[in-house]
């Protein structure tokens, strides 16, 4: 038997700071850029009832951990259920089972922040956020740790939501945070643009991007749905989290591919390759860059192992036994 740690979402909440998430996720992507294996998401769909089961995984050999996410969404209502199994990369033993809901915006936000740090101009101070939900919060918390932001403009279609979001972060950040009444007003003159929405169609006009802007898009990873228009993809140096994901579910890139404005060679590099320095970052202050984030096991395992170590140190979680196959795989009836 081995003692495996179960962590609830409440125990995970507040266990690490946004900067700590960014640090471990950056190292995870560096390992990926140096050859660590990672697979894009796999999604299995049901029609009756309407829902889906999704999973993705990775091994981070230097971290010493492997695992990923498995989650369900749809079915009987708007809820989703996130579970993170975490294993020791040396022994294969299960280390932890984590209720991954509360860490989700922070580990995903950390991936976005790693991309901002790798691809945005060093002097970027103005940020546009399109979206005002949990994922937008995670992106902003994390991005504020990698750039000295002076102004943040947020747009989402519901005035009350964007006003609440702006007020929340205006109190939390040193930057001035304001709600604006259009995506154009948010994007115009921004150094960094983050999209974190459930939109099916592009949420801003790519012609509105100033030269030198960095864009992180993380709200859509489904063929036929996209946050970025073909103009944005065509104008940008395009960096996905995983190259293999691009023609699988990167809706914005697939639309540009179908429109004929780019081909598959338009993919500059994976984020991990840029972080590891095996492929270049931006080459000029006028270059537009895009990070297309669909979610991977890289940020999930990196964050989960950090949380596991912190929980062990703080005496958090509940241990439960898991029997090895050498003991339990007998085929005998009791």
BELGIBEL-V849194 format. One record per residue. PHI is phi in whole degrees, 0 to 359 (999 if undefined). Layout:
phi
PHI
PHI
This chain:
phi
999
234
275
252
264
257
244
280
297
295
290
286
301
78
288
223
274
305
296
291
301
299
298
285
291
302
294
298
290
299
296
299
295
260
117
298
283
207
248
296
299
245
235
248
250
244
257
216
283
283
187
211
244
234
210
205
211
199
240
249
297
286
294
88
221
210
150
166
243
223
213
240
208
90
58
271
181
280
284
229
233
249
233
241
275
235
236
285
284
266
263
81
289
290
267
204
235
241
289
270
296
287
278
303
297
278
286
289
298
296
299
298
291
300
293
302
296
276
241
284
298
297
265
294
230
248
237
253
242
249
123
218
264
300
291
296
299
299
297
289
305
287
297
294
271
245
221
276
286
250
221
235
242
240
230
213
297
266
307
300
293
289
293
296
301
298
296
300
277
296
283
272
257
287
292
280
241
228
276
235
261
201
293
299
294
287
281
302
79
284
277
227
235
240
248
219
229
252
293
265
238
308
259
204
270
300
292
280
286
283
306
92
284
253
239
248
247
226
269
226
212
221
304
90
233
203
259
251
276
294
298
298
297
296
283
258
282
259
232
268
290
226
299
294
280
301
270
266
211
278
304
294
291
298
294
292
295
295
285
81
273
220
236
295
289
290
291
288
185
284
303
300
293
291
297
284
83
278
228
287
275
297
250
204
288
268
288
268
238
230
252
258
254
248
93
220
288
296
293
292
291
301
291
297
292
300
295
301
296
295
296
300
295
264
70
265
95
237
274
220
275
236
277
289
300
298
261
263
271
249
74
269
280
291
